[in-house]
């Protein structure tokens, strides 16, 4: 059935939803307008791919909260509350936890040094322990020695035969003349929670910045001190500049061209009261806050924020073009090849937090968190939108829909508000309706009525007279409505962890559910396309629903990607989903049951709401906007390659595939179907985002017969469940080339190679006989796979004695018959 209708309701962020990892950013909001370049005719090389801006590569969750990430080649050592973990990063898309080893106390930091690893753990009283481990075999670390130092933990640096440990109790100098047995030489009493090298000097950061000459560990000298507005959380050095991240005061840039007289030359205070770490990669600094701030420091006098990622970390480490960022539960890997997002098309700043946006003509209407409804004139391509209006009332707008010159706005606190959309400086409020219960989450239209999702499920309101809206019906309060979408007299209400309810809007006042499905994660709202629905799942991705029986939805798949989805819309044969920090993600719906990733707009701050309006996308986001073009389905899919090749010699089929994005929990499954027989095909990763499976066709057993078409299906799943199909290949196997029993060379001395082929897997018997027919040697007696076989016979009998010169016979017995070949031993 061809899709008949498409939902074009705006994609909107709801106030009651929480972005993961602390995405909230009070204060600034950007209304972003991005214009689609000719959206459906571009080539692959013109597309803005998912990889283009700080895209996530994978995630790994070792036990306990990671405290630090220390790199040694392709290995990462991660101390946490669950021990010290050894992680293999050789394939970034599949980080592997190789080993976890425990120490006597709580590990806080590590320092790899060749075949040794130094680990600091909390000791007894006011002492910490520096443990030494032999990690020549990283999967089996061996504890060697330990030494006590003052304090609870610390950070470590090594230069030559000296190990420097800094903590809040001081800077400690350890002798590594015997690297397996460090010896504490001296301690300098100051706060040194963070330490870095600056040429031959040490920089220590705690309550202030200290410059220390520590070349003589027995007599270290503090050569300069510089006070800071708040505690130091990170130090990074580039040339003669040190970038100092502060707990409550952002970034301070210090000139060290004269180390005896350090000077603060600039500062930058990104929004986010608390900063826990920072790291430098080239001319880009990554600074933690309530989000990860990406800062261009090419000009130290004018650092500038070039983007943010909705991620709150506690430690960052850079490995080449990859950023490892740890949160309370695990480690995210980001590709930072291009840390700066594409240039902004057009934007305007507002004072409040935007939740949803709707477009009518050349005007955009932005529902704000506590500023009511703002009106912007969009103008032409590239023009900066101009705010031309604002409602007199201030309220908590969470969602908005527009029809026939009227804007229906869900007010999270008070209820429903109705405005005229005439472009005036003060859009008039025509009517409103308040409810005893607040927490209005979403809104959609149903003829001359609206349906609201709220704390007790859903409410239907008659708005035929906008000045006097009247409540008609509501549910019985058995579930909490989070999102609502209406189609064909049915309301699909996402109820969070309680699944998706289908309500018959023509039913009596209590609107009993006409249908329900227990969805995997946290259900929000649904977009429609033909017989399919696409459910935004805050805990997962987009769940694909079969709505051929609308009151009995069935989940038939899900989209691919990272993180949760907060809202969805369908327009122009494409699925648009608001995916938090990943921004706007676009899937092609050439096959509505199997959406394929077609492109993405990685909005830095996490997408709020968006509406597709003709040839443009209008987005409410808390950060920067991007220019982007949409790839056609044929040239930019999640699955970029899936191919199969038959090898006649080995009677096997090799399958290869490649993807251009990978969920850290994703895995693949390949199956082969012949007639009514199905077999699993093992696979392995052969490189970055590339995979291979090898199928021995004899795995089916028996003869392939006249039907030699095998259908290979590639599926993708998460955590080994909820598999969905990415692609299928039907491969017609050519007739198997059979070779008769042969001996090479013939005559031979002392050994010969006996060759033959099997049309299918079977039990094979091969024996050697003399001229009288007496069996003198057994060469094969067991199962063999289909295809060409080659066996070397050394010219000996079953007792191991070499046979004399003369004629002998090789006899091959298979289910297809008996073959005999005469051979001659000539000595």
N, C-alpha and C positions, 0 to 999 in steps of 0.2 A: 504494500500500500504506500503510495507516495505521500509525503508530508503535506498536509492541507493547511495547517496554520502554524504560525511562529509566535512565540512570546517575545515581546519587545519591552517589557517592563524594565525599569532601570535596575542595574546591579547596585545594591546598597548595603552599607555596613550598619549593623544594628547596635544601638548603644549598650544593650545588655550583654553583648558578646565580648569575650576577652581574646585578644590576639595572644598567641603563645609567646613566651620569653619576654613579657613586659613590654608590648609594643606601644603602650599609651604614651602620647607625647602631648602634654598640655601646652597651650599657648598659640603655636603657629598652625595655620591650616593653609594649604595651597589648593585653590581650585584650578585643575589642570585641563587644558584643552589640547588634545593632540589630533591632528588631521591625518586621515588615512591617505597615504600615497596610493595611486591606483591599485586598489587592494587585491584584485583577483587576477592580475595579469603579470605580476612581477616574477622574476626568476630567482632561483635559490640563492645566487650570490648577492642579490640585493636585499635579502631578508635579514631582519634583526633576530638572530637566533637566541635560543634560551641561554646559550653560553656567554652572551655578549657582555653581561654586567654582573659580576659577583654571584654567579649562579652556584648553588650547592652541588657538590659532587657526591657526597655520601655522608653517612653518620654511623658512629659506633658508640655503644653504651657499655663500657666496662663497669664492673660493680663499684659503687661508691662515687663520691663527688670528686672529679679531677681537680687537683691543686696546681699542677704544672704539666707542661708538655716539653720534654727534652728530646732532641733528635740526634740520631747517630746513623747516618746513611739512610737506608730504607726502613729503619726501625724508629719507633717512638716509645720512650719510657714515660709512663704516666703514673705518678703517685696519687693515691686517693685514699678515702676512708676504707676502701676494700682491699688495700695492699698496693703493691707496685706492679703495674701492668706493662707487658711488652707487646707492642702492636706492630704488625707488618704493614707498611704503607706502599709496598712495591706496586700494587694495583690500587690506585686511589679510589676507584669506584667500589672496591671490595676490601676495605681495611679488615685485617684479621687479628683477633686477639690470640697471640701465640702462647702466652703464659702469664700467670699471676703468681707472685711470690710474696710471702708475708715476712715482716720483720718484727722485732720485739715491741716496737711502739707504733705511733701513728706517723707514716711517712708524709713529708711535706714538700720536699724538692729533691731532684736528682741531677747528677752531672755525669754523662758518659765520657769516658776517657780511654780510647782504645779498647782493650779487653777488660777494662775495669769500669765499675760504676760506683760513684759516691752518692750515698743516700742519707738525707738528714731526716731524723725522726725525733718525735718528742720523747724526752727521757724522764727521769724522776726529778722532782723539785724544780729548780731553775736551770737545769742542764738539758741540753740536746745531745744527741748522738750522731756522729758522722760515721756511717757504716760503709765498709768497702766490700764490694762483691766482684767476683770473677764472672764476667758475662761473655767469655769466649764462646760458650754455647748459651745464647740468650734464652733458650727454652729451659735451661737448667742452671740458673745463677747459683753460685756458691759463696756463702758468707765467709769473709776472711777475718777482718778485724774491725774494731770501732774505737773512736776516741771521743771524749766528752768535751763540749764547748758550752760557754754560758749562753743562756737563752732558751727559747722554745723551739725554734726552727731556723729558717734562713734561706738565703739565696747564695749560689756558689759560682765562682769563676776560677779558671786555672790559667796560669802562665808559667811555663817552665816547671821548676820544682816547687812552686808555691801554689797552694790552694787557698783562695780567699772566701770566707764565709761571712755574710752580712745578715744581721738580724737586729731586732729592737734593742738588744743589749750591747751591741758593738760590732766592730769589724775585726774578724779573727783571722790570724795568719797561721797556716799549717804547712809544715815541711813535708814535701813529697820525695825526699831523696830515696826512700823506699816507698814507691807509689802504693804498695799493698798495705803499708802501715803508716798513715799520716800521723804527724806529731804536732801538737799545738805549741807554737812558738811564742805567740803574743796576742793580746787583745787590746783594741783601742776603744775606749768607752764613748760611744756616740750611737745615735739611731741610724742604722744602715740596713733598713728593710729592703732596699733596692740598690744594687751595685752594678756598674758597667765600667769598662775600660775606656779611658780617653788618652790615647798615645801611651806614655809611660805612667800616667796618673790613674787614680781611681776616683770615680764619682759615686758618692753615697747619698741616698735619698731616704729621708724619714720625715721628721718635722721640718727639716731644712735641707738645702743642697750643700754638701761638703765636697771640696776638692782636696784629695789626699795624695801625697807622695809616699808610696808604700814600697819602694824598691828595697829599702832596708827594713825588713819585717820586725826587727828588734827595736827600731826607732822610727816609726811612721810619723809623718808630719802633716798636720792639717794646714794647707796653704791658703785656703779661702773658704768662706761661708756665705751663703746667700739665703735669706729668709724667704719663705713661701707663704701665700695666703692660707693654705690648708695642707693637710698631709699629702705626701708624695705617694702615688700609686704606680708609677712607671717611669723609666728613664730610657731614652733612645738617643744615640749619638750619630751625627752625620757631619763629617769634616770638623769644623770648629764650632758646631752648634749642638746643643743638647735640648731635646724636647722633653719637657717635664709634664706628666699628667698628674693632676691633683684631684683629690677626693671630691671636693665640692666646688672647685674653681676651674674646671676644664683643663686647657692646655696653656703652659707657659713656655716661651721660647727664650733660651739663654745663650748669649754669645760668649764663647770661651776662647776667643782669639788671644786674650790675655788671661791665662788660667788663674793668676793671682787676683784678678779683678773681674769675676763673672758679672755679666750685665743682662738683665731681662730686656729684650728688645721688642717683643710682641706677645700677644696672648689671644686666645680664642676660647670662648665659653659656650660650647654647644648646650642646647637645652638638655636637661637630665641632671638632677642634683648630685648624683653619686657616680663616680668613675672608679673602676676597680683595676683596670689594666690598660696597657697600650703596647703597640709594637710597630716598628718601622720597616717598610719594604720599599727600597729605592727612595722615591720622592713622595711616597704615600704613607701616611700614618693612620693606623687603625686604633681608635680610641673607644673604649667601652663607656656606655652610659645606660640609659633605659633602652637605647638601641646602639648598635655599633656604628660609630661615626667614621666616615671615610674622609680624610683630610689631605688636601694637596699642600705639601710643605716645600715645594720647589723653590719658592721665595720665602725664606724664614721670616721676613719682615711682614709678610701678608699671608699667613696660612688661611686656607679657605675650605669650607666643607663642600665636597663635591657629591656627596650622597650619604645615605645611611641605609643600613640593613636592619630589619626588624628582628634583632637578635641581641640578647643580653648575655654577655660572657663574663668569665672570671679570669681567664688566661688566654692569650693569643700567642701563636708561634707561626712563623713564616717558613715555608719550605719551597724554594723556587717560586713558581707561580701559584702556589697553593697556600691558603691560610687555614690553620687549624685553630678553631675557636671552641673553647670548652664552656659548657654551662653546668648547671647543678647535676645533670644526669648523664652527660656524655659529651662527645666531641663531634662538631660539624666540620666538614672539609669544604672549603670554597675555592673556586677557580678565580684568581685575582689577576688574570692576564690583562684584563681591561678594567681597572678599578673605577674609572670615571664613566658615568652613564652617558648615553648620547645627549646631544644638545637639546635644550628645552624648546618646544615649539612656541608655547605661549602660556602665561600663567598670571595669576593675581593672588596676592596674599590677603587673608582675612584674619580677623581677630579671634574667631572661635573655631571650634572643631566641626567640620562638615561631616554629616552622616550619610546623606543621600542627595542625588541630583537628578533633576528632570529637565527636559528641553522642550520648548514650544517655539517653533519658528527660529528666530535668531536670538532667543533669550534662554538663559539657563537659570534655573531656580534651585538654590542650594538650601537644604534643610540643615540647620546648624544645631550643635549640642545645647547651647544656652543663649543663642542670639536670634532665634526665630527663623525667618525665611529671608534670604538675600536674593536679589535679582541682578543678573549680569547680562550685558549685551555682548554677544560673541564676536561680531565683526567678521572680517574675511580671514583667509589662511595666514597664519603668522601674527595676526593682530593680537595685542594684549586685550583680554576681556576687560570691560569697564563695568564697575558696579554702578547700577543706575537706580537701585531701589532696595528698600528694607522695610519689613513690617514694623508697625508701631509696637506691636506686642513682642515681648521676648519670651521664648519658651524652648522646650527641649525637643527639637524635631529629630525624629529617627528614620522616617521613610516618607516618600512623596510619590504621588501619581498625578498626572495631568490629563484632562479630557475636556474638550469643548470650552476652553477658556476658563476652566476652574482647576485649582490646585487643591488636592486633598492631602492633608499632612497629618501623619501620626505623631501626636505629642506624647512623649514617654510618660509625662507626669499627669497631664490633664485629660487627654483623650483625643478627640477628632477636631481638627480645625479646617475650615474651607475658606479659600481666598480666591478672589478674581485675579486672573493673570494679566490683566491689562498693564502695559509697561509704564507704570507710574512710580514715582519715588516712594510712595506709601501704598503698596498693594492692599486693598481693603479686605478685611475679614468679613465674610458674608454670614457665617454661622459657625457654631461650635457645639460640641456635645461632650460633657464630662461624665466620667464613670467612677463608681465607688472604688474600683480597683484600678491601679495604674499599671505601669510596666507594659505599655503598648509597644509592640515590637515591630509590626509590619502592617502593610495595607495593600489591598488590591481592589479592583473595580469589578462589579457584577451588575451590568445594566445601569439602572438608576439607583444602585445601592453600592455600599462599600463593605468589605469584609476586613475586620481587624484581628490580628493575632495578639493575644494578651495573656495575662497571668492565669486566667481560667479557661483558656482554649481559644475560642473565636467568638466574635460579636458581629452581627449583621445590622447595618444601619441604612435606613431609607434616606437618600439624599436628593430625592426628586424635587424637594424644596430646599435649596442650599441654605436658606436663612433659618430653617427650622428642622435640622436632621432629627430623625426619630429612630430609637433602637427598636428592632423588630424581633431579634432572637439572639440567644447565646447558648453556648454549650454548658454542660452541667459541672464544669470545673474539675473534671477527672484528669486533665492534662494541662501542661503549660505551653501555650502557643508561642513559637519562636519565629516562624516564618509562614506566610500564606500566599498561595497562588491559586487563581480561579480559572477553570475551564469547563465549559459545557455544564453549567449548573452544579458543578462539584468544586469544593474547596479542598485543596491539598495543604494540610497544615503540618509543618514540621514541628515536632514536640521534643526536640533535643534528644536525650538518651532514651526517651519513650517511643521513638520511631516516628512514622509518618501516618497521620490520620486522613481519611477521605470522608468529607462531610457532604451530605446531600442538602443543598441549599433550599430545595423546595419542600423539605420535610417540616414537621411541626417545630414549634419554638425552641425545643431543646436541642435540635439538630443532632440526633444520635449518630455516631460514626457509621457510615455505610461500608467502610473498609478500613484496613489497617495493615501495616507491615513493620516488623521489627528490623529497623535498619542497623548497620554495623556500628556506626559512630554516633554523631550528634546532628540530628536532622534539622535543617533550616528550611529554605524555600526551594521551589521546583520550577524549572523551565520546561516548555513542551515543544515537541517537534514530531508531527505525525502521531504514530502510536507509541512514541517513546517520551519518557520524562527524565529530566536530569536534576537530581536532588543534590543541593549543596550540603556537604557533610563537613562540619567544622573539625571533626577529629580525623577525617580521612581525606578523600578527594571528592569527585563527583560520582555519585552512584547512578548507574544507568538503569532505568526502570522500563519494563515492558508494560504499557498501559492499554494493551488491546482489550483487556477486561479492566476498565478503569477503577472498579471498586475492589479489585484484587491485584494490586501492583506486584510485580515480580522483579527482583534484582537480577539483571543479566550481565552485569559487568561494572567496571569503574574506570575512570581516567587515570592517567599516570602523572606523577609529579611529587613534590615535597609539600609537607604541611597540610593544613586544613583549608577548606573552601568555605567562604562566608556568603556568597551569593552567586547566582547564575542568570544568564539570559541567552536567548537564541535569536540570531538575526542573520540573514543572508546565507543560510546553510552552514552556519558556524556556531559553535558553543563558546560563550565567553564566561569565564569564571573569575571571581575575585578571590585570589589565593594569598591574602595577607602580604607577607614580605616579598612574595614572588610577583605581586602585582596582577596584571590582567593576563590570563592565560587563554589561548585560543586553540580550539580543537575543530578540525574539519568533520563534517557529518555526512560525507559521501556514503558511508555505511552508518546509519544512525545508531545501530546496536554496538558499534565499535568505534567511538570517536578517536581520531588520530591527532596528535599534537601537531599544530601547524605554525605556531609562533607564540611570542610572549612579549609583553611590555613589563619589564622588571622595575616597577615603580619603587624608588628607594625606601619610602617610609611605610609601605603597606597600604594597599588600595582601600579607600573608603567606599565610594559608590561610583558607578559609571553608567552612562546611557549611550547606546549606539543610536545616532540620529543621522540618518542618511549616510553620507560619506565621511562622517566624522565621529570621533569618540570623545565624549566629555567626561572627565574623571574628577572626582573629589578625593584628594590624597593629602597626606600630611608632609609631603616632601617635594621632590623635583618631578617634573614631567619629562617625557621622552618623545622624540620623533620616532616613528616606526612604520614599517610596512608589513603587510600580512602575506605570508607565503601561501602559494597554492597547495592544495592537498597532495598533488603529485610530486612536489619537489622537496617538501619539508615535513616529514613525519617523524614521530618518535622513533619508529623503526625505519632506518634508512636503507638497510640491505637485508634480504632474506633469500638465500639461493641454495640450490641442491645440485650436486653433481655425482653421477654414477661412475664408479671405477670398475671397469670390467675385470681387470686382473684380480682384484681382491674381492670381487662380488660384494661390494659395499657402497654405501651412499654417504657422501660427506656433505653436511649442511653448515652453512656459515651465516651469521647475522651480525649486524652492527646497530647500535642505538646512539643517539646524540644527547641522551640524558638518562640518569639512572637513580631511582629511589634507593636509599641505603639499605632498605629492608627487602628490596626486590630480588626475585630469583626467577629462573625460567624453567619451563618444562617442555620437552619435545616428545611427541608421540607419532608413531607410524601406524597407519591403518591399511590393511590389505583385506579386502572383502569384509568379513565381520570380525577379523582378528585385529587387536590393537596391542602394540608393544611400546614400552617406554624406551627412549633413546638417550643414553648418557651424554652429557655435554661438559665443556670446560671453557674457562676464559682463556683466550689466546693473546690478549692485549688489552689496551685501554678501551673499554666499551665495545670490544669485539669478542665473539664467541664462536664455538665450533662444536658440532655433534657428529659422531661417526656411527653409522648404522650398518651392522652386518645383516644383510637381508636373510641370512640363514636363521636368524633369530625367530622367524615365524615357524620354522620346522616344516618338514614335508616339502612337497614340490610347490613351486609358485604357480604352476599350471598355465592356462591360457590368459588368465587375468593377471597381468604383470604391472598394474597401476597401483602405486603406493601413495597415499595421501599423508604428507607430513604437516603436522599442526604445531605451531610455536605459541606457547602460552606464557603469560607473565602473572606472577602472584606476589602477595605480601605475606610474610611469616608462614609460607607454605599453605595458605588457604586462599579462598576467593580467587580462583584462577579465572583469567579471561583470555580470549584468543587475540593474538596480534596479527597473525597471518597464516595462510595455508599454501602449500605447494603440492600439486598433483604431478608425480613423476612416473612416466612410462618407462619401465626397465627394458632394455633391448634383450633379445634372446641371448641366453648364456652361451658363450663360445666354448664348446667341449673339445677336449684333446684326448686322443686315445692313449692307452698305456704305452710309455716309451722309455728307453734306457739310453743314457749318454754318459761316456762314450760306449761304444759296443763294437768290438771287444774292449775290455777294460782291465786295468791292473793298477792299484789293488782295490779301487772302489768305483762305484757307479752312482749316478743320480737317476732315480726312477721318478717320472712325472706322469701326472694324469689330472683330470678335472672332474668335479662333482657338480651335477645340476642343482643339488640341494643338500642340506645337512643330513647326515645319516651315519649309521655304523658301518665301518670299513674293515675288511680283513685282507691283508696281503701276506702271502707266504712264498718261500723259495723252495723249489723242488729240483731233484736230479733227473737224469734221463729216464730212470725207472718209475718216476712219479712219486718217489718217497719224499716227504716233507723234511727238509733239513734246517730250515730257519723260519721263524715268525718275525715279520718286520712291522706290521701294524695290526692292531686288534682293538678298535675303540671308535668313538665318535669323531667325526671330522666335519668342518664347516663347508658350506658350498664354495665353489671356486677352484682355482688351480692349486694343486698340491705338488710338493717336491720333497722327496725323501732320499737321503744318502745311505747306501748300503755298502758296508766295508768288506764284502766278500767273505764273511765268516758264518759258521753255523751257530746254533743256539748255545753250544758249549764254548764259543769264542775261538774255535780253531779255524785258521785260514783254510779255505777250500783249494783243492788242486785245480790245475788248468783243466778246462773242459766246458761242456755246454750245460746250462741250467735254465730253469723257467721261473719267471716271476708271475704269480697268479693273484689277480685282484678280484675280490668278491664284494659287490655292492647290491643294493636293492634294485638296481637297474640291470644287473646281469653279471657275467663273469668275463674277464679279459685275461689273456695269457700272452706273455712276451718272452721269446727266446733270447738268451744273452750268453756271451762267451767270455770266460776268464782266460786270459792268455798271459803266461808268465815267462 
